[in-house]
Amino acid sequence: MRHARVASLFHITIKPGDPVFITGCDTGFGRKLAVRLAKRGFKVYAACLTDKAITELGKEVRAQSSTTRLQPA
């Protein structure tokens, strides 16, 4: 319930076709979110730390996404 309150506080509305930028797409939650949103029609910009993750994620959601390597400062 708490998440619903936060979302309504900011009035976040996104729909398929909208661009989203997701960091941490090498593994875990970030990767799963990128795949799920890309398959639902969102334009996903996914940031990964490794070239291997970029290649693998790119193959999985190629048509709906753009992947890039994130260089930590």
LOLUMBA-876021 format. One line per 2 residues: number of its first residue (from 1); for each residue x, z, y negated of N, C-alpha, C. Coordinates in nm, 2 decimals. Example, Ala and Ser with C-alpha at 12.3 -4.5 7.8 and 13.67 -1.06 7.14 Angstrom:
1 = 1.32,0.78,0.57,1.23,0.78,0.45,1.32,0.78,0.33; 1.28,0.71,0.22,1.37,0.71,0.11,1.29,0.79,0.00
END
This chain:
1 = 0.08,0.00,0.12,0.00,0.00,0.00,0.09,0.00,-0.13; 0.20,0.06,-0.12,0.28,0.07,-0.24,0.33,-0.06,-0.29
3 = 0.36,-0.15,-0.19,0.41,-0.29,-0.23,0.30,-0.36,-0.30; 0.18,-0.35,-0.26,0.07,-0.42,-0.32,0.05,-0.37,-0.47
5 = 0.07,-0.24,-0.49,0.06,-0.19,-0.63,0.17,-0.24,-0.72; 0.29,-0.25,-0.66,0.40,-0.31,-0.74,0.38,-0.45,-0.78
7 = 0.33,-0.53,-0.68,0.30,-0.67,-0.70,0.19,-0.69,-0.81; 0.09,-0.61,-0.80,-0.02,-0.62,-0.90,0.03,-0.57,-1.04
9 = 0.12,-0.48,-1.04,0.18,-0.43,-1.17,0.24,-0.54,-1.24; 0.32,-0.63,-1.17,0.39,-0.74,-1.24,0.31,-0.87,-1.24
11 = 0.19,-0.87,-1.17,0.11,-0.99,-1.17,0.19,-1.11,-1.12; 0.25,-1.09,-1.00,0.33,-1.20,-0.94,0.24,-1.30,-0.87
13 = 0.24,-1.42,-0.90,0.17,-1.52,-0.83,0.26,-1.64,-0.81; 0.28,-1.67,-0.68,0.36,-1.79,-0.65,0.27,-1.87,-0.55
15 = 0.30,-2.00,-0.55,0.22,-2.08,-0.46,0.31,-2.19,-0.40; 0.28,-2.25,-0.29,0.36,-2.35,-0.23,0.40,-2.46,-0.33
17 = 0.52,-2.50,-0.33,0.57,-2.60,-0.43,0.65,-2.53,-0.54; 0.63,-2.40,-0.56,0.71,-2.33,-0.66,0.85,-2.30,-0.61
19 = 0.94,-2.30,-0.70,1.08,-2.27,-0.66,1.11,-2.12,-0.64; 1.19,-2.08,-0.54,1.23,-1.94,-0.52,1.37,-1.94,-0.50
21 = 1.44,-1.84,-0.55,1.59,-1.82,-0.53,1.61,-1.70,-0.44; 1.67,-1.71,-0.33,1.69,-1.60,-0.24,1.84,-1.58,-0.21
23 = 1.89,-1.46,-0.23,2.03,-1.43,-0.19,2.03,-1.36,-0.06; 2.15,-1.35,0.00,2.16,-1.29,0.13,2.10,-1.36,0.24
25 = 2.11,-1.49,0.24,2.05,-1.57,0.35,2.13,-1.60,0.47; 2.25,-1.53,0.48,2.33,-1.55,0.60,2.26,-1.50,0.72
27 = 2.20,-1.38,0.71,2.14,-1.32,0.83,2.02,-1.23,0.78; 1.95,-1.17,0.87,1.85,-1.07,0.84,1.73,-1.12,0.75
29 = 1.69,-1.03,0.67,1.57,-1.04,0.59,1.57,-1.17,0.50; 1.69,-1.18,0.43,1.70,-1.30,0.34,1.69,-1.43,0.41
31 = 1.75,-1.44,0.53,1.74,-1.57,0.60,1.60,-1.59,0.65; 1.54,-1.49,0.71,1.40,-1.50,0.76,1.30,-1.54,0.65
33 = 1.32,-1.48,0.53,1.23,-1.51,0.42,1.25,-1.65,0.37; 1.38,-1.70,0.36,1.41,-1.84,0.32,1.34,-1.93,0.42
35 = 1.35,-1.91,0.55,1.29,-2.00,0.65,1.14,-2.00,0.64; 1.09,-1.88,0.63,0.94,-1.87,0.62,0.88,-1.94,0.50
37 = 0.94,-1.91,0.38,0.89,-1.98,0.26,0.91,-2.13,0.26; 1.02,-2.17,0.31,1.05,-2.32,0.32,0.94,-2.39,0.41
39 = 0.91,-2.33,0.52,0.81,-2.38,0.61,0.67,-2.38,0.55; 0.65,-2.29,0.46,0.52,-2.28,0.39,0.51,-2.37,0.27
41 = 0.62,-2.45,0.24,0.61,-2.54,0.13,0.67,-2.50,0.00; 0.74,-2.39,-0.01,0.81,-2.35,-0.13,0.94,-2.42,-0.14
43 = 0.99,-2.45,-0.26,1.12,-2.51,-0.28,1.22,-2.39,-0.28; 1.30,-2.38,-0.18,1.38,-2.26,-0.16,1.53,-2.29,-0.20
45 = 1.58,-2.21,-0.28,1.73,-2.22,-0.32,1.79,-2.09,-0.25; 1.86,-2.12,-0.14,1.92,-2.01,-0.06,2.07,-1.99,-0.09
47 = 2.11,-1.87,-0.12,2.25,-1.84,-0.14,2.31,-1.77,-0.02; 2.42,-1.82,0.04,2.48,-1.76,0.15,2.63,-1.73,0.12
49 = 2.69,-1.64,0.20,2.83,-1.61,0.17,2.93,-1.69,0.25; 2.88,-1.75,0.36,2.97,-1.83,0.45,2.92,-1.97,0.46
51 = 3.02,-2.06,0.49,2.99,-2.20,0.51,2.91,-2.22,0.64; 2.94,-2.14,0.74,2.87,-2.15,0.87,2.72,-2.12,0.84
53 = 2.68,-2.02,0.77,2.54,-1.99,0.74,2.48,-2.10,0.66; 2.55,-2.16,0.57,2.49,-2.27,0.49,2.45,-2.38,0.58
55 = 2.55,-2.42,0.67,2.52,-2.53,0.76,2.40,-2.50,0.85; 2.40,-2.38,0.91,2.29,-2.35,1.01,2.16,-2.34,0.94
57 = 2.15,-2.28,0.82,2.02,-2.27,0.75,1.98,-2.40,0.70; 2.08,-2.48,0.65,2.04,-2.62,0.61,1.98,-2.70,0.71
59 = 2.03,-2.69,0.84,1.97,-2.77,0.95,1.83,-2.73,0.98; 1.80,-2.60,0.96,1.67,-2.54,1.00,1.57,-2.58,0.89
61 = 1.60,-2.58,0.77,1.50,-2.60,0.66,1.54,-2.71,0.56; 1.61,-2.81,0.61,1.67,-2.91,0.53,1.58,-2.97,0.42
63 = 1.46,-3.02,0.46,1.38,-3.09,0.37,1.32,-3.01,0.26; 1.31,-2.88,0.29,1.24,-2.79,0.19,1.34,-2.70,0.11
65 = 1.47,-2.72,0.13,1.55,-2.62,0.07,1.68,-2.68,0.02; 1.75,-2.60,-0.06,1.89,-2.63,-0.10,1.97,-2.50,-0.08
67 = 2.09,-2.52,-0.01,2.17,-2.41,0.02,2.30,-2.42,-0.06; 2.36,-2.30,-0.10,2.48,-2.30,-0.17,2.56,-2.18,-0.13
69 = 2.69,-2.18,-0.15,2.78,-2.07,-0.12,2.78,-1.98,-0.24; 2.76,-1.85,-0.22,2.76,-1.75,-0.32,2.90,-1.69,-0.33
71 = 2.97,-1.70,-0.44,3.10,-1.65,-0.45,3.10,-1.51,-0.52; 3.11,-1.40,-0.45,3.11,-1.27,-0.51,3.22,-1.25,-0.61
73 = 3.19,-1.18,-0.72,3.29,-1.16,-0.82,3.39,-1.04,-0.78
END
